Amino acid sequence: MAVTSMNDISSKQPTSWAQFDHRVRFSGGKLLRQLDNYSDPILIAGCQRSGTTALTRLIVGSEEIADFRFGKDDELDAALILSGWQGLHNKGRYCFQTTYLNDSFAEYFEHNNYRLIWVLRKPSSVIYSMLYNWKVAALNRLFLHCGSAYLDGYEKIIYQRIGPIFISRLRRACLSYNAKVSQIFTLHKNIDSEKLFVVDYDRLIAHKDIILPRIYRFIDLPYKRIYSDELHAGSINKASRFQKRYEAMLNRVCMPVYEKACELETLS
């Protein structure tokens, strides 16, 4: 894999998401600044822990897609490239995971050269993964950028004064899920239908041989049957037990947003 920097990268190049936020996001840098430099790029996004990484890696592994990865975190690599911190010499078509945009998702509207696949997933699977398969710092970053905007009343005052410590992790995860999933409503209104594909990850897993070829037609790549072998269901049983334990709250807080988003799923 011949991926090199276009320039000598400064020692200040971010090596973590915390550094990326400090040096790019909070410094007013454009997160998709270099997107137009790439020909017909494929972007994968959605709420974190929804299967976006698995789908991105599948497409990156397709024969017609160039592999840009150079570090331990695929999405951070993509963020460094698209924000201009890392350059690429090798030419080709790329697939980048862009869930990291979070509250900067309006940057999608500043470009029109891409195809965006937005991944949905049931809240039980996503929130279970946020709580048990994710670092607290990652959840807190998502809550800062997205979920905290959904606070009101006493919770909002507490958060502004003290931070997230007195807001339960479950509550942070639920609000972050709703905020991130709700972005699809704005995206659907502002991105041409030929550039946007909305897919539910669990349905994709259940009907791989039907839905995955549709995705490959959307991104204008030849589909091979072996690609479907790369997608797996994950912790469905654990998520089901989690659903039973918190069913009332998930149904009240998160399921209405998920079900409304599913109405936008691309079916053809």
C-alpha positions in Angstrom: 0.0 0.0 0.0 1.8 3.1 -1.3 0.4 5.9 0.7 2.6 8.8 1.5 2.3 12.4 2.5 2.4 15.2 0.0 4.5 17.3 2.4 6.5 16.6 5.4 3.9 16.3 8.1 4.4 18.6 11.1 4.9 17.1 14.5 1.7 18.9 15.4 -0.4 16.5 13.2 -3.2 15.1 15.3 -2.7 11.6 16.5 -6.0 11.2 18.4 -9.5 12.5 18.2 -9.0 14.8 21.1 -6.1 16.4 19.2 -8.1 16.5 16.0 -10.9 18.4 17.7 -8.5 20.9 19.3 -6.4 21.5 16.2 -9.0 21.3 13.5 -12.6 21.3 14.7 -12.3 23.9 17.5 -9.9 26.0 15.4 -12.4 26.7 12.7 -10.8 24.3 10.2 -13.0 22.7 7.5 -13.4 19.0 8.1 -14.0 18.3 4.4 -11.6 20.9 3.0 -9.9 18.5 0.6 -13.0 16.5 -0.5 -13.1 18.1 -4.0 -9.6 16.9 -4.7 -10.9 13.4 -5.0 -12.8 12.0 -8.0 -16.3 10.7 -7.2 -15.5 9.8 -3.6 -17.8 7.5 -1.6 -18.6 8.7 2.0 -20.1 6.4 4.7 -21.8 8.0 7.7 -24.5 7.6 10.2 -24.6 7.3 14.0 -21.5 5.9 15.5 -21.6 2.2 16.4 -24.1 1.5 13.6 -22.0 -0.6 11.3 -20.4 2.3 9.4 -16.8 1.0 9.9 -17.7 -2.5 8.7 -19.4 -1.2 5.5 -16.5 1.2 4.9 -13.9 -1.5 5.2 -15.9 -3.7 2.9 -16.0 -1.1 0.1 -12.3 0.0 0.7 -11.5 -3.7 0.1 -13.1 -3.7 -3.3 -10.7 -4.0 -6.2 -11.6 -0.7 -7.8 -11.0 1.4 -4.6 -7.6 2.7 -3.5 -6.6 2.0 0.1 -5.6 5.2 1.9 -5.2 3.8 5.4 -1.9 4.5 7.2 -2.6 4.5 10.9 -4.4 2.5 13.6 -7.8 4.3 13.2 -9.3 4.2 9.7 -11.7 7.1 10.3 -9.1 9.3 11.9 -6.9 8.6 8.8 -9.8 9.8 6.7 -10.4 12.9 8.8 -6.7 13.9 8.5 -6.8 13.4 4.7 -10.1 15.3 4.2 -9.2 18.2 6.5 -5.8 18.6 4.8 -3.4 17.3 7.4 -2.4 14.3 5.3 -2.0 14.1 1.6 -2.0 11.2 -0.9 0.2 10.7 -3.8 -1.5 7.6 -5.3 -4.4 8.3 -7.5 -7.6 6.4 -7.6 -11.1 6.4 -6.2 -11.6 6.5 -2.4 -14.2 5.5 0.2 -14.0 7.6 3.4 -15.9 7.1 6.7 -17.2 10.5 7.8 -19.2 9.9 10.9 -16.7 12.2 12.6 -18.4 15.3 11.2 -21.1 15.3 13.9 -22.3 18.8 14.4 -20.4 19.9 11.3 -22.5 17.8 9.0 -23.7 20.9 7.1 -20.3 20.8 5.4 -21.8 18.1 3.1 -23.8 20.8 1.5 -20.6 22.7 0.5 -19.7 19.9 -2.0 -21.4 17.9 -4.6 -18.8 15.5 -6.0 -19.5 12.6 -3.7 -22.0 9.8 -3.0 -23.1 9.4 0.6 -24.3 6.2 2.2 -26.1 6.9 5.5 -26.4 3.8 7.8 -29.2 3.4 10.2 -29.4 0.8 13.0 -31.9 0.0 15.8 -31.2 1.9 19.0 -30.8 -1.2 21.1 -27.8 -2.4 19.1 -26.2 1.1 18.8 -26.7 2.1 22.4 -25.6 -1.2 23.8 -22.4 -0.9 21.8 -21.9 2.7 23.0 -22.1 1.6 26.6 -20.1 -1.6 26.5 -17.9 -1.6 23.4 -16.8 2.1 23.4 -14.6 4.2 25.5 -16.3 6.8 27.7 -14.2 9.6 26.1 -15.7 8.7 22.7 -19.2 8.8 24.0 -18.5 12.1 25.7 -17.2 13.6 22.5 -20.3 12.6 20.6 -22.5 13.9 23.4 -20.6 17.2 23.4 -20.9 17.6 19.6 -24.5 16.3 19.2 -26.4 14.9 22.1 -26.0 17.8 24.5 -28.0 20.0 22.2 -31.1 17.9 23.2 -30.8 18.7 26.8 -33.3 21.1 28.4 -34.4 22.4 31.8 -32.4 21.3 34.8 -30.2 18.8 32.8 -29.1 21.6 30.6 -28.1 23.8 33.5 -26.2 21.0 35.2 -24.4 20.1 32.0 -23.4 23.7 31.4 -22.1 24.2 34.9 -20.5 20.8 35.7 -20.3 18.8 32.5 -21.6 15.3 31.8 -20.7 13.6 35.0 -24.2 13.9 36.5 -26.0 12.8 33.3 -26.1 9.0 33.1 -24.1 7.3 30.3 -27.4 5.7 29.1 -29.0 9.1 28.9 -26.0 10.5 27.1 -26.1 7.6 24.6 -29.8 8.0 23.9 -29.7 11.7 23.3 -26.6 11.3 21.1 -28.3 8.6 19.1 -31.3 10.8 18.5 -29.3 13.8 17.6 -27.1 11.9 15.1 -29.9 9.9 13.5 -32.0 13.0 13.1 -29.3 14.5 10.8 -30.6 12.3 8.0 -33.8 14.4 7.9 -31.9 17.5 6.9 -29.6 15.6 4.6 -32.5 14.0 2.8 -34.0 17.4 2.1 -30.7 19.0 0.8 -28.8 16.2 -1.0 -29.9 15.0 -4.5 -31.5 11.6 -4.3 -28.9 10.3 -6.8 -26.2 11.2 -4.3 -27.7 9.7 -1.1 -28.4 6.1 -0.2 -30.0 5.3 3.2 -29.7 1.8 4.5 -30.6 0.0 7.7 -27.6 -2.1 8.8 -29.6 -4.9 10.3 -31.7 -5.3 7.2 -28.5 -5.2 5.1 -27.2 -8.1 7.2 -30.4 -10.0 6.9 -30.7 -9.5 3.1 -27.1 -9.1 2.0 -27.5 -10.7 -1.4 -30.2 -8.3 -2.3 -29.3 -5.0 -0.7 -25.5 -5.1 -1.1 -25.7 -5.3 -4.9 -28.0 -2.2 -4.8 -25.4 -0.3 -2.8 -22.7 -1.3 -5.3 -24.9 -0.1 -8.2 -25.4 3.2 -6.3 -21.6 3.7 -6.0 -21.0 2.5 -9.5 -18.8 -0.4 -8.7 -19.0 -4.0 -9.9 -20.4 -6.3 -7.2 -19.0 -9.7 -6.3 -20.8 -12.3 -4.3 -17.8 -12.8 -2.0 -18.3 -9.2 -0.7 -21.3 -10.3 1.3 -19.2 -12.7 3.3 -17.4 -9.7 4.9 -20.6 -8.5 6.7 -21.6 -10.0 10.0 -24.4 -9.6 12.4 -22.4 -8.7 15.5 -23.8 -8.8 19.1 -27.4 -9.2 18.2 -28.2 -11.5 21.1 -26.6 -9.2 23.7 -28.4 -6.2 22.1 -31.7 -8.1 22.4 -31.2 -8.7 26.1 -30.3 -5.0 26.5 -33.5 -4.1 24.7 -35.6 -6.2 27.1 -34.0 -4.5 30.1 -34.5 -0.9 28.8 -37.4 -1.5 26.4 -39.7 1.1 27.9 -37.2 3.9 27.7 -35.8 3.0 24.3 -39.3 2.8 22.9 -40.2 6.2 24.4 -37.0 8.1 23.6 -35.2 6.5 20.6 -37.6 4.3 18.6 -39.7 7.2 17.2 -36.6 8.8 15.7 -35.4 5.5 14.3 -38.7 4.6 12.8 -39.1 8.0 11.2 -35.6 7.7 9.8 -36.4 4.3 8.3 -39.1 5.9 6.2 -36.3 7.4 4.2 -34.5 4.1 3.5 -33.5 3.6 -0.1 -35.5 0.7 -1.4 -34.5 0.6 -5.1 
